[in-house]
């Protein structure tokens, strides 16, 4: 009798250990689309918890959730799921998936005795490599839910499959929506340049059909000093980017101009020769602007930092313009050296003609 009591006591104090659950089997999703703009090149596993993809309640006596992984391992099974679910066309953009979360958690369903609620949560970030640079695209976070009887398994694999498939659907929809307008998805660059020649009261824009006239010198003349006339030409640009069908079109509008209110000529110097000398200052700026256009073509720009490269080339051209202006005045003596002036006239005409100007 004593032995029986001891045995009963040991039985009553035993801890219940539910039988381990079999690994989950993740099947490919029958997605109703084939990507036309990208393919998945790799899936990087960045989950904080890589021990299991599911924490499931046991089917018999109440106990803590059990960790259950995918058959073949979580990361490997998810990569295989992606591979089988989406066609891989390597002629398209190679997208990297960063798997940040993929987990199923079960809890007793609130207000539903004898039922278990499962939630499959998936979080991903998508990016691609362009010219060796990582371009972040979009992120996704979603949840799929299911209910099952407490004593029966079911719902886990389909919920996980749905959550993963929804993430891929999100990526495909985002890319299709953004490909025509988002520079992140551009694969080529084209540059289009135009010249601003619209009339303005205080600004004369460069035009071969409208050279400088004496009426363009509107500032009060300086009666002392070295020069008999001064003109203030300069150049600027504005840029507008537009992405169409994966091509980033860069529209540059060039402005080569003279500020009339800053330009002046002495009454005694209002001659055709003086005007021609000042026109050459304007031609120098036009020449530099044409050179700048050649420096900002696709072969010298990149999709990732075209703006910075354009600004750098603009500064280089600005310094070149100032150097040429100083050289021009120094060699022609401000126009007093007629032989040097003639050489500069011939040089500028030839170089401008090479750019299709004049």
C-alpha positions, 0 to 999 in steps of 0.5 A: 500500500505504501508503494502504491501511494508513492507511485501515485504521488510521482504520477501526479507531479509529472510535467506534461510534455506534448509530442513535438510537431512535424516541420511545416511544409511550404508549397509554392503559391499559384500567383496570377502574374509573371513580373515584367520589370524585375526578378528576385535575385536573392533573399537575405535572411535578416530575421531576429529570430531564426530558430523557428517560423512558427510557435504553435499551441499543442493539440492536447493538454494546454501548454506553452507554444511549441517552436516549429520550423519549415521543412528544410530550414526556414531560410532555405524553404522561403528561398525555394518558395520565392524561386518556385512562385516567380519566374526568373528572367535575368534580363530584368532588374535584379531585386534583392529581398531582405526578409525581416520577419516571418513568423506564425504565432498561435493564441487561444481565440478570444471569445471562442472557447476551444478555438485557436487563432493563428497569425502569420506575419511577414515583413520584407524590404526590397532593393536593387543594385544599379551601377554597383549602388543599392537602390531601396525600393519599397517595404511590406508588412502584412498578416494572414489569420486563421482559426482552428479547433484546439484539438486539430491542426490546420491553417498554418501552412496556408496562412504562411503561404498567403502572407508570403505571396501577398508580399510578392504581390505588393512588390509586383504592383508597386513596380508596375505602378512606379516604373513609368515615373519613379527614378529609382527604377530607371535603367537608362539616362537621356539628356535633352537640351534647349536654349531659352530665347524668350524675350525679356525686358532686362535680359537679352538671351543669346540668339544669332538672329539678335546680336547686341545692339547699342540699345542693350547698354542701359546702365549709366556709363562710367566716364573714368577708367580703363574701359569704354564699354562693359557688358555683363553676359553669363549663363545658367541652366535649369533641369527637369527629370522625367522617368518614362518606361524606365528611362530617365529623361533629363530636360536641360534648358540653357540660358545664355544672357546679357543683363541690359541694366548692368551694361554700359557704353560711353557716348564717345564709344558708341561705334560698330567696332565697340559693339562688335568687341562686346558681342564677342564677350557674349560669344565667349559665354555662348561657346562655354555654354555649348561646351558645358552641354557636351559635358553633361551627356549620358556618357559622363553622367550617372543615374545615381548622381547626375545632379551633383555631376552637372553642378560640378561641370557647371562650376568648372564651366563658370571658371572657364568662362571667367578665364576666357573673358580675362584672356580675351580682354588681355590679348585684345587690349580691351579691343584696342589691338585690332590684329588680336581682335581679328584673331579672336573673331576668327577663333570664336566664329570657327568654334561656334560653327563647330557647335552649329552656332552662327 
